């Protein structure tokens, strides 16, 4: 309808202009009525000006609408023209678009405030830096939450160079992480040492580069974990020492009572003393072995790293452990011994770790039907998994965390240090040791290495 309305008005104006133009030219050629010709010329000029203003008004309205959309100006409206203008439906659409844009902007603003409020409440420090190439040393900070202020002991600065001036160590660590990554750092803030787990993530939004720096103080968490670990370790050590000291002390009292009142010993007395003395000797040796095992955990050698293929490592462990497994009627399968994938490790230490895992599997298979151990590897993204799997007794869920505690063992004659040593070896290689167990079905220990 509005197109017809506009067309009607436009045609009417054009028809009037053509008619006035025809009369104007005709009067000039055929008459000398200059007063009439002048009046007609004025009317023609007025009609042209009216047509220009009529078209220009619509052009200006469209221009205002486009500018309002660009600048997100929600105050502009076309209510009057939507009811009386030449394009009522067009102006109504303009109003709808502006209103929709306003609603979207309000929703975005509310969501931004929600996210900002959440970030202000979390105990993780967050700093968002806007990167400008021409102002690399004066980058603007667009977000600085309260947790960051509390952790760093500085106000919410507007520019990054102010942070760098107050905390040069922190700024240099962030620069060292570069274009993304994680790092653990220690900082001294107001004479207090804090330990921060820091992550830097680059982000590009609307052709602008940002850097998100997040960090949290993990000192308390580390201390709590260390305390728990020490408590578990002390508990195990105390248990083992008491198990040895108690019979030694008791037997010592017995021996002392037997000889305290005697100046000489006959054959019968000697026969009575021998079992007690032998027991004291045996338990003393057991206690000495326990201390040696403890030293073995604490004094692992520094890894001498070199490049070795997965196939080479698997071939070595197959040669080492095949006779031991065969002697106990256990099937040992070592797959992919021709693999050329190369990792940087200390071969002796990794062999020791694998020996510990295979030995544990062999003892876990005692009394099981069709005992089988499989050693293999797999690639998972940027990590290599060396896996030792068996179908033995497995590990109950409640024991999964305890098996890595030094001297904890479920084996009758076990020392309880094999898995502890294995995990420490992997930590020295910046890797990890993981376990997944379904009792009496499948238990898998994985040595996980970084692979680049």
Secondary structure, 3 states (H helix, E strand, C coil): CHHHHHHHHHHHHHHHHHHHHHHHHHHHHHCCCHHHHHHHHHHHHHHHHHHHHHHHHHHHHHHHHHHHHHHCCCCCCCHHHHHHCCCHHHHHHHHHHHHHHHHHHHHHHHHHHHHHHHHHHCCCEEEEEEECHHHHHHCEEEEECHHHHHHHCCCCCCEHHHHHHHCHHHHHHHHHHCCCEEEEEEEEECCEEEEEEEEEEEEEECCEEEEEEEEEECHHHHHHHHHHHHHHHHHHHHHHHHHHHHHHHHHHHHHHHHHCCCCCCCHHHHHHHHHHHHHHHHHHHHHHHHHHHHHHHHCCCCCCCEEEEHHHHHHHHHHHHHHHHHHCCCEEEECCCCCCCEEEECHHHHHHHHHHHHHHHHHHCCCCCCCEEEEEEEEECCEEEEEEEECCCCCCHHHCCHHHCCCCCCCCCCCCCHHHHHHHHHHHCCCEEEEEEECCCEEEEEEEEECC
